[in-house]
Amino acid sequence: MGIDDISRTTIRQCSMLGSALEAESGQKFSHLEFGVPGIPACPIGIEAQKKALDAGVPSSYPSVQGIPELKRNAARFVKAFIDIDIDPQGIVPTVGSMQGSMTSILECSQLQPGKDTILYICPGFSAHGRQPDLLGIKNIFFDIYEYRAEKLRDKLESYFSQGNIAAILYSNPNNPAWICLTEEELQIIGELATKYDVIVLEDMAYLCMDFRKDMSVPFEPPFQSTVARYTDNYILLLSGSKIFSYAGERIAIVCISDKLYHREYPQLKEKWRIAKFGDNFILNYLYVNTSGVSHSAQYALSAMFEASVDGRYNFVKELRNYGLRAHRSRQIFDDNGFHLVYDKDMEQTISDGFFYTVTYKDLSNRDLLEALLRCGIIAIPLNTTGSGQSGIRVCVSRLLSDEDFRLLDSHLKMFVQLVEGGR
């Protein structure tokens, strides 16, 4: 398959390799590699999309800035679950958060002379890190493992003070580690972003999935933590893929702060003849990329936002299944001698959620991954996420039945026999 080092494969390569080995061996593997939803898609979205299809929307191009009801309902959703006020004008649908992040880093890298580099707080979603490489944009990253709390301030300032950082991107809760930045850390990021004029790209793919607190009631605290409380230099990325299990329709929204949306940049004016950040995002960067998002899917996302805000659909309750799967599978890994890599949010143990990270004794990423693969377990190594630690990311979405958990335990026992037999 053209893979010379299993520890340097992409998520898709890992998945393809596992599928090929399953076909060769005739054995079922434990799939921990691919972050696909493991819960049925929200039926409210499906019905709304069917209705839109029946009404004939496929025959007309969608407005590139998004249909009005989606923008309004998204703004209400952001207020209800994040407690941030944002003008619907600055809420724009994108073809998944992947397009949202790619379009954002492209524009951010062209705003001001000298600010041409994207900084990533890692570990992170590996595809995010590949986007600037694909676009030819400079990028750097660091592993947050040793830089929590006040240590984060010094680390960020060491980068920001150089004057070349255009934007910073991270996910919260974190993919793959599931650590959650504290309010103190978000305040540090926000204050430094304002001080050094850096735009924060906050990926909220796993909104309200820190199950240590109940964020399921709209307009009531606690709310999703966000850097938007501490700076005006932000873009929030919210995806329908995990929140509503609507991954197949590839739809998300970017939420551009009111101040950033209307900010004018001379360099944009010179290059594109439009000075405003938000107008350029929509009319230049987004338009020439896809000319808008699936028309019918916008009606689906709008309906799901509306139902969540109105209390007719509790999306957080649905997502709690992931926490239960994480708790059960983490116990299986623990029983077989594995331990968490990113295990704490300061003094608090990480939440059970969509992902977590584990390692086994002193095995390197390559040795660990190869041994697991030989025993029927497919996962991605942490080095592909920008982490400096050894271990793997575990995604629980495809652990659906008692048989899946029994099989995982069997595969891990096989792994222990294989590894310990060679010591």
DOLUM-385686 format. One record per residue (C-alpha): residue in one letter; chain; z, x, y. Coordinates in Angstrom, 2 decimals. Last residue first. Example, Ala and Ser with C-alpha at 12.3 -4.5 7.8 and 13.67 -1.06 7.14 Angstrom:
! DOLUM-385686
> S | A | 7.14 | 13.67 | -1.06
> A | A | 7.80 | 12.30 | -4.50
//
This chain:
! DOLUM-385686
> R | A | 26.53 | 10.83 | -9.22
> G | A | 23.40 | 9.46 | -10.90
> G | A | 25.15 | 6.68 | -12.78
> E | A | 26.83 | 5.65 | -9.56
> V | A | 23.53 | 4.77 | -7.95
> L | A | 21.93 | 2.88 | -10.83
> Q | A | 25.11 | 1.12 | -11.95
> V | A | 25.89 | 0.12 | -8.36
> F | A | 22.34 | -1.22 | -7.91
> M | A | 22.54 | -3.31 | -11.09
> K | A | 25.78 | -4.81 | -9.77
> L | A | 23.94 | -5.52 | -6.53
> H | A | 21.10 | -7.28 | -8.35
> S | A | 23.51 | -9.47 | -10.31
> D | A | 25.43 | -10.41 | -7.16
> L | A | 22.18 | -11.31 | -5.38
> L | A | 21.09 | -13.38 | -8.40
> R | A | 24.34 | -15.36 | -8.37
> F | A | 23.90 | -15.96 | -4.63
> D | A | 20.33 | -17.20 | -5.10
> E | A | 21.38 | -19.32 | -8.09
> D | A | 24.03 | -21.05 | -6.01
> S | A | 21.21 | -22.08 | -3.69
> L | A | 19.65 | -21.29 | -0.31
> L | A | 19.95 | -17.57 | 0.34
> R | A | 16.67 | -17.37 | 2.23
> S | A | 18.24 | -17.58 | 5.71
> V | A | 20.94 | -14.98 | 5.00
> C | A | 19.33 | -11.98 | 6.70
> V | A | 20.93 | -8.66 | 5.76
> R | A | 20.03 | -5.63 | 7.83
> I | A | 20.37 | -2.33 | 6.00
> G | A | 22.42 | 0.83 | 6.32
> S | A | 22.64 | 4.24 | 7.89
> Q | A | 23.52 | 4.38 | 11.59
> G | A | 21.47 | 5.65 | 14.53
> S | A | 20.11 | 2.19 | 15.19
> G | A | 16.76 | 1.62 | 16.86
> T | A | 15.92 | -1.35 | 14.64
> T | A | 13.71 | 0.64 | 12.24
> N | A | 16.67 | 3.00 | 11.64
> L | A | 18.67 | 0.04 | 10.32
> P | A | 16.67 | -0.29 | 7.12
> I | A | 14.92 | -3.56 | 6.21
> A | A | 15.77 | -5.56 | 3.11
> I | A | 14.29 | -6.44 | -0.28
> I | A | 16.61 | -6.50 | -3.30
> G | A | 15.32 | -6.42 | -6.89
> C | A | 17.12 | -3.41 | -8.35
> R | A | 14.35 | -0.89 | -7.67
> L | A | 14.24 | -2.20 | -4.09
> L | A | 17.95 | -1.57 | -3.66
> A | A | 17.56 | 2.02 | -4.83
> E | A | 14.62 | 2.64 | -2.50
> L | A | 16.43 | 1.09 | 0.48
> L | A | 19.61 | 3.10 | -0.02
> D | A | 17.77 | 6.38 | -0.58
> R | A | 15.64 | 5.88 | 2.54
> N | A | 18.45 | 4.75 | 4.81
> S | A | 20.66 | 7.60 | 3.64
> L | A | 23.44 | 6.97 | 1.15
> D | A | 26.94 | 8.04 | 2.20
> K | A | 28.97 | 5.09 | 0.88
> Y | A | 26.90 | 1.92 | 0.73
> T | A | 25.79 | 0.23 | 3.96
> V | A | 25.93 | -3.22 | 5.50
> T | A | 24.56 | -5.04 | 8.55
> Y | A | 24.80 | -8.72 | 9.49
> F | A | 22.35 | -11.51 | 10.22
> F | A | 22.18 | -15.30 | 10.71
> G | A | 25.88 | -15.84 | 11.32
> D | A | 29.42 | -15.00 | 10.34
> S | A | 31.06 | -13.77 | 13.53
> I | A | 31.98 | -10.16 | 14.10
> T | A | 35.60 | -9.10 | 13.64
> Q | A | 37.49 | -9.03 | 16.95
> E | A | 39.03 | -5.88 | 18.43
> M | A | 35.91 | -4.83 | 20.38
> D | A | 33.24 | -7.01 | 18.87
> K | A | 33.64 | -5.49 | 15.44
> D | A | 31.85 | -4.77 | 12.14
> Y | A | 28.60 | -3.02 | 12.96
> V | A | 28.27 | -1.13 | 9.67
> L | A | 29.89 | -3.62 | 7.29
> H | A | 30.95 | -2.31 | 3.89
> F | A | 29.43 | -2.16 | 0.42
> G | A | 31.47 | -1.62 | -2.75
> N | A | 30.21 | -4.45 | -4.95
> D | A | 32.96 | -6.91 | -4.03
> D | A | 32.17 | -6.32 | -0.36
> F | A | 28.50 | -7.18 | -0.87
> I | A | 29.48 | -10.40 | -2.66
> Q | A | 32.01 | -11.25 | 0.08
> R | A | 29.32 | -10.75 | 2.71
> S | A | 27.14 | -13.19 | 0.77
> R | A | 29.68 | -16.00 | 0.98
> H | A | 30.54 | -15.52 | 4.64
> A | A | 26.88 | -15.14 | 5.62
> R | A | 25.92 | -18.32 | 3.78
> L | A | 28.67 | -20.30 | 5.52
> G | A | 27.62 | -18.92 | 8.92
> Y | A | 24.01 | -19.84 | 8.26
> N | A | 25.00 | -23.42 | 7.44
> R | A | 26.58 | -23.57 | 10.90
> L | A | 23.04 | -23.98 | 12.27
> E | A | 22.96 | -27.74 | 11.64
> K | A | 26.23 | -28.24 | 13.52
> V | A | 24.83 | -26.20 | 16.42
> F | A | 21.74 | -28.42 | 16.63
> N | A | 23.82 | -31.54 | 17.21
> Y | A | 21.15 | -34.18 | 17.88
> R | A | 21.75 | -37.45 | 19.75
> G | A | 24.19 | -35.84 | 22.18
> D | A | 22.02 | -36.43 | 25.26
> V | A | 21.56 | -32.69 | 25.78
> S | A | 20.51 | -32.13 | 22.18
> A | A | 18.13 | -35.12 | 22.19
> E | A | 16.47 | -33.90 | 25.40
> F | A | 15.99 | -30.34 | 24.15
> M | A | 14.53 | -31.64 | 20.90
> A | A | 12.19 | -34.01 | 22.74
> S | A | 10.92 | -31.23 | 25.03
> L | A | 10.36 | -28.92 | 22.08
> A | A | 8.23 | -31.53 | 20.32
> Y | A | 6.28 | -32.43 | 23.45
> Q | A | 5.51 | -28.74 | 23.96
> A | A | 4.37 | -28.52 | 20.34
> S | A | 1.65 | -31.11 | 21.11
> H | A | 0.06 | -28.97 | 23.82
> S | A | 0.15 | -25.65 | 21.97
> V | A | 1.03 | -23.07 | 24.64
> G | A | -0.95 | -21.90 | 27.64
> S | A | -4.09 | -20.01 | 28.60
> T | A | -3.23 | -17.47 | 25.87
> N | A | -3.21 | -13.99 | 27.45
> V | A | -5.28 | -14.47 | 30.59
> Y | A | -3.02 | -17.33 | 31.64
> L | A | 0.25 | -15.59 | 30.82
> Y | A | -0.21 | -12.43 | 32.89
> N | A | -2.20 | -13.93 | 35.75
> L | A | -1.31 | -17.50 | 36.66
> I | A | 2.05 | -17.82 | 34.92
> F | A | 3.77 | -14.46 | 35.37
> N | A | 1.97 | -13.97 | 38.68
> D | A | 3.37 | -17.21 | 40.04
> G | A | 6.84 | -16.22 | 38.90
> F | A | 6.82 | -12.74 | 40.46
> K | A | 5.42 | -13.88 | 43.80
> A | A | 2.86 | -11.63 | 45.57
> I | A | -0.46 | -13.01 | 44.37
> R | A | -3.60 | -10.97 | 45.16
> W | A | -3.47 | -9.42 | 41.66
> K | A | -3.15 | -5.68 | 42.29
> E | A | -2.29 | -5.55 | 45.97
> K | A | -0.08 | -8.62 | 45.91
> L | A | 1.60 | -7.44 | 42.73
> Q | A | 2.33 | -4.07 | 44.33
> P | A | 3.69 | -5.76 | 47.45
> Y | A | 6.27 | -7.62 | 45.33
> E | A | 7.47 | -11.08 | 46.38
> R | A | 10.59 | -12.66 | 44.92
> H | A | 10.18 | -16.38 | 44.30
> Y | A | 10.68 | -16.30 | 40.52
> L | A | 13.32 | -13.57 | 40.81
> K | A | 15.53 | -15.69 | 43.05
> D | A | 15.18 | -18.84 | 40.96
> S | A | 15.90 | -16.97 | 37.74
> I | A | 13.04 | -16.94 | 35.25
> C | A | 13.68 | -18.98 | 32.12
> V | A | 11.19 | -18.11 | 29.39
> I | A | 10.53 | -20.82 | 26.85
> A | A | 9.66 | -20.84 | 23.17
> I | A | 6.97 | -22.16 | 20.84
> R | A | 5.37 | -20.75 | 17.73
> E | A | 4.70 | -24.02 | 15.86
> G | A | 5.81 | -22.62 | 12.50
> A | A | 9.16 | -21.45 | 13.81
> Y | A | 10.59 | -24.88 | 14.55
> S | A | 13.97 | -24.31 | 12.88
> F | A | 15.53 | -26.01 | 15.94
> I | A | 17.60 | -23.13 | 17.34
> K | A | 15.91 | -20.56 | 15.07
> S | A | 12.23 | -20.99 | 15.94
> G | A | 12.51 | -23.04 | 19.14
> S | A | 13.06 | -19.85 | 21.11
> L | A | 14.97 | -19.20 | 24.31
> L | A | 14.24 | -16.04 | 26.36
> L | A | 16.27 | -15.66 | 29.56
> I | A | 14.83 | -13.69 | 32.48
> Y | A | 17.23 | -12.01 | 34.85
> N | A | 17.68 | -10.28 | 38.19
> D | A | 19.96 | -12.84 | 39.84
> T | A | 23.03 | -11.08 | 38.48
> Y | A | 26.50 | -11.76 | 37.05
> R | A | 26.47 | -15.29 | 35.63
> A | A | 22.91 | -14.77 | 34.35
> V | A | 24.23 | -12.03 | 32.05
> T | A | 24.98 | -14.75 | 29.53
> S | A | 27.69 | -16.13 | 27.27
> Q | A | 26.87 | -19.47 | 25.62
> F | A | 29.28 | -22.09 | 26.88
> P | A | 32.88 | -22.89 | 25.97
> P | A | 33.02 | -25.24 | 27.70
> E | A | 31.62 | -28.76 | 28.10
> F | A | 28.20 | -29.76 | 29.47
> P | A | 26.81 | -30.34 | 25.96
> V | A | 29.28 | -30.14 | 23.04
> S | A | 28.18 | -27.71 | 20.30
> M | A | 29.63 | -24.49 | 21.69
> D | A | 32.50 | -24.29 | 19.19
> K | A | 33.90 | -20.78 | 19.06
> R | A | 33.96 | -18.21 | 16.27
> F | A | 30.56 | -19.62 | 15.34
> D | A | 28.66 | -17.24 | 17.59
> M | A | 25.45 | -19.18 | 16.97
> C | A | 25.31 | -20.88 | 20.38
> L | A | 21.80 | -19.46 | 21.05
> Y | A | 20.39 | -17.27 | 18.31
> A | A | 17.02 | -16.50 | 19.92
> M | A | 18.83 | -15.84 | 23.20
> D | A | 16.90 | -12.70 | 24.21
> E | A | 18.13 | -11.49 | 27.59
> L | A | 15.53 | -9.62 | 29.66
> V | A | 17.45 | -8.03 | 32.53
> I | A | 15.44 | -6.88 | 35.55
> V | A | 16.58 | -3.62 | 37.17
> D | A | 17.23 | -3.36 | 40.92
> Y | A | 19.70 | -0.45 | 40.66
> K | A | 22.77 | -2.24 | 42.04
> T | A | 21.69 | -5.67 | 40.81
> A | A | 21.06 | -4.47 | 37.25
> L | A | 24.29 | -2.47 | 37.43
> E | A | 26.33 | -5.57 | 38.27
> G | A | 24.62 | -7.65 | 35.59
> I | A | 25.02 | -5.08 | 32.81
> I | A | 28.70 | -4.55 | 33.65
> Q | A | 29.28 | -8.31 | 33.84
> L | A | 27.67 | -8.70 | 30.43
> E | A | 30.01 | -6.05 | 29.05
> E | A | 33.12 | -7.71 | 30.47
> E | A | 31.96 | -11.11 | 29.23
> T | A | 31.69 | -9.61 | 25.76
> L | A | 28.41 | -8.71 | 24.08
> C | A | 28.11 | -10.34 | 20.68
> I | A | 27.60 | -8.24 | 17.54
> W | A | 25.29 | -9.87 | 15.03
> A | A | 24.06 | -6.44 | 13.90
> P | A | 20.36 | -7.27 | 13.42
> N | A | 19.61 | -9.01 | 15.83
> N | A | 22.43 | -9.31 | 18.31
> P | A | 24.00 | -12.51 | 19.51
> N | A | 22.84 | -11.70 | 22.19
> S | A | 19.54 | -9.83 | 22.06
> Y | A | 18.68 | -6.89 | 24.33
> L | A | 16.09 | -5.89 | 26.92
> I | A | 16.38 | -3.75 | 30.06
> A | A | 13.80 | -3.71 | 32.82
> A | A | 12.07 | -1.43 | 35.32
> I | A | 14.00 | 1.76 | 34.58
> N | A | 12.55 | 4.72 | 36.52
> G | A | 15.26 | 5.26 | 39.14
> Q | A | 17.21 | 7.99 | 37.34
> S | A | 20.41 | 6.12 | 38.21
> F | A | 19.53 | 3.39 | 35.72
> Y | A | 19.70 | 5.70 | 32.70
> S | A | 23.06 | 7.43 | 33.28
> E | A | 24.29 | 4.15 | 34.76
> L | A | 23.70 | 2.43 | 31.44
> K | A | 25.79 | 4.95 | 29.52
> D | A | 28.57 | 5.03 | 32.08
> R | A | 28.85 | 1.24 | 32.13
> L | A | 28.65 | 0.92 | 28.34
> K | A | 31.69 | 3.17 | 27.92
> E | A | 33.60 | 0.51 | 29.88
> A | A | 33.29 | -1.98 | 26.99
> R | A | 31.24 | -0.74 | 23.99
> Y | A | 29.24 | 2.45 | 23.85
> E | A | 29.61 | 4.11 | 20.43
> Y | A | 27.58 | 1.57 | 18.43
> I | A | 25.36 | 0.63 | 21.41
> D | A | 22.46 | 2.64 | 19.99
> F | A | 20.15 | 3.84 | 22.76
> F | A | 16.59 | 3.10 | 23.76
> I | A | 13.60 | 4.42 | 25.68
> N | A | 10.28 | 2.94 | 26.73
> K | A | 7.10 | 3.94 | 28.52
> I | A | 4.35 | 1.31 | 28.49
> G | A | 1.09 | 1.81 | 26.56
> L | A | 0.82 | -1.87 | 25.71
> L | A | 1.19 | -1.38 | 21.94
> D | A | 4.03 | 1.09 | 22.51
> P | A | 5.63 | -1.41 | 24.90
> Q | A | 5.54 | -4.07 | 22.15
> R | A | 6.83 | -1.91 | 19.30
> G | A | 10.43 | -2.06 | 20.44
> H | A | 10.42 | -5.83 | 20.53
> A | A | 8.97 | -5.85 | 17.00
> S | A | 12.06 | -4.01 | 15.71
> F | A | 14.50 | -6.70 | 16.83
> G | A | 17.42 | -4.67 | 18.13
> P | A | 19.99 | -2.05 | 17.38
> C | A | 19.82 | -1.17 | 20.15
> I | A | 19.99 | -1.74 | 23.90
> Y | A | 16.41 | -1.25 | 25.00
> L | A | 15.23 | 0.33 | 28.26
> I | A | 11.72 | -0.35 | 29.59
> T | A | 10.08 | 2.33 | 31.75
> D | A | 7.65 | 2.15 | 34.69
> K | A | 9.78 | 1.90 | 37.81
> G | A | 8.10 | 4.76 | 39.71
> P | A | 6.06 | 2.48 | 41.95
> Q | A | 7.35 | -1.09 | 41.80
> L | A | 6.29 | -4.26 | 39.99
> Q | A | 3.98 | -3.07 | 37.20
> S | A | 6.48 | -2.40 | 34.37
> C | A | 8.14 | -5.77 | 34.96
> E | A | 4.83 | -7.55 | 34.40
> L | A | 4.19 | -5.99 | 31.01
> I | A | 7.83 | -6.26 | 29.97
> S | A | 7.81 | -9.98 | 30.72
> T | A | 4.52 | -10.74 | 28.97
> M | A | 5.71 | -9.01 | 25.80
> S | A | 9.12 | -10.68 | 25.92
> G | A | 7.75 | -14.19 | 26.34
> Q | A | 4.94 | -13.61 | 23.85
> M | A | 7.49 | -12.64 | 21.21
> S | A | 9.73 | -15.47 | 22.34
> G | A | 7.24 | -17.83 | 20.74
> V | A | 3.87 | -18.73 | 22.21
> T | A | 5.33 | -19.23 | 25.68
> P | A | 6.67 | -22.21 | 27.62
> V | A | 7.65 | -21.65 | 31.27
> I | A | 10.91 | -22.46 | 33.04
> G | A | 10.85 | -21.17 | 36.62
> Q | A | 9.58 | -24.44 | 38.10
> P | A | 12.35 | -26.28 | 36.25
> D | A | 14.77 | -24.76 | 38.80
> I | A | 17.74 | -23.11 | 37.10
> D | A | 21.42 | -23.95 | 37.11
> I | A | 23.34 | -22.06 | 34.43
> D | A | 26.04 | -23.63 | 32.26
> I | A | 24.65 | -22.08 | 29.04
> F | A | 24.77 | -25.19 | 26.82
> A | A | 24.31 | -28.15 | 29.16
> K | A | 22.75 | -26.29 | 32.10
> V | A | 20.16 | -24.58 | 29.91
> F | A | 19.44 | -27.90 | 28.19
> R | A | 19.01 | -29.69 | 31.54
> A | A | 16.50 | -27.03 | 32.63
> A | A | 14.70 | -27.39 | 29.29
> N | A | 14.49 | -31.14 | 29.74
> R | A | 12.86 | -30.77 | 33.15
> K | A | 10.39 | -28.07 | 32.06
> L | A | 9.50 | -29.97 | 28.91
> E | A | 8.99 | -33.19 | 30.88
> P | A | 6.66 | -31.48 | 33.37
> I | A | 4.24 | -30.00 | 30.77
> G | A | 4.12 | -26.21 | 30.86
> Q | A | 3.00 | -23.59 | 33.40
> V | A | -0.32 | -23.14 | 31.58
> S | A | -1.05 | -26.86 | 31.82
> P | A | -2.14 | -27.96 | 28.38
> Y | A | -5.86 | -28.17 | 27.62
> S | A | -7.00 | -31.62 | 26.56
> S | A | -8.41 | -32.88 | 23.24
> P | A | -5.24 | -32.06 | 21.29
> V | A | -3.29 | -34.49 | 23.53
> G | A | -4.81 | -37.57 | 21.85
> A | A | -1.93 | -40.02 | 21.73
> D | A | -1.75 | -39.60 | 17.96
> L | A | -1.10 | -35.91 | 18.43
> A | A | 1.64 | -36.63 | 20.96
> K | A | 3.28 | -39.11 | 18.59
> K | A | 3.14 | -36.59 | 15.77
> Q | A | 4.74 | -33.98 | 18.04
> A | A | 7.56 | -36.34 | 18.97
> E | A | 8.16 | -37.19 | 15.31
> I | A | 8.28 | -33.54 | 14.30
> G | A | 10.58 | -32.63 | 17.16
> I | A | 13.07 | -35.33 | 16.27
> P | A | 12.89 | -34.24 | 12.62
> C | A | 14.36 | -30.79 | 13.44
> A | A | 12.72 | -28.34 | 11.06
> P | A | 14.40 | -27.89 | 7.68
> I | A | 16.97 | -25.06 | 7.45
> G | A | 16.35 | -21.54 | 6.17
> P | A | 14.51 | -20.35 | 9.26
> V | A | 12.61 | -17.10 | 8.72
> G | A | 14.32 | -13.82 | 9.47
> F | A | 12.59 | -11.74 | 6.77
> E | A | 14.30 | -8.93 | 4.93
> L | A | 17.06 | -10.37 | 2.77
> H | A | 14.87 | -11.62 | -0.09
> S | A | 16.67 | -11.27 | -3.42
> F | A | 13.85 | -10.74 | -5.93
> K | A | 12.61 | -13.00 | -8.73
> Q | A | 11.12 | -11.12 | -11.67
> G | A | 7.55 | -11.29 | -12.95
> S | A | 7.41 | -7.55 | -12.56
> E | A | 4.01 | -7.12 | -10.93
> A | A | 4.13 | -10.36 | -8.90
> E | A | 7.67 | -9.63 | -7.74
> L | A | 6.63 | -6.10 | -6.84
> A | A | 3.76 | -7.40 | -4.70
> S | A | 6.05 | -9.89 | -2.95
> G | A | 8.55 | -7.14 | -2.21
> L | A | 5.85 | -4.90 | -0.76
> M | A | 4.53 | -7.72 | 1.43
> S | A | 8.02 | -8.48 | 2.74
> C | A | 8.75 | -4.84 | 3.48
> Q | A | 5.39 | -4.48 | 5.23
> R | A | 6.13 | -7.58 | 7.34
> I | A | 9.51 | -6.20 | 8.39
> T | A | 7.91 | -2.89 | 9.37
> T | A | 8.17 | 0.19 | 7.17
> R | A | 9.86 | 3.43 | 8.14
> S | A | 12.58 | 3.56 | 5.46
> I | A | 9.99 | 3.06 | 2.71
> D | A | 8.33 | 6.36 | 3.59
> D | A | 4.73 | 6.98 | 2.49
> I | A | 3.53 | 3.40 | 2.66
> G | A | -0.25 | 3.05 | 2.28
> M | A | 0.00 | 0.00 | 0.00
//
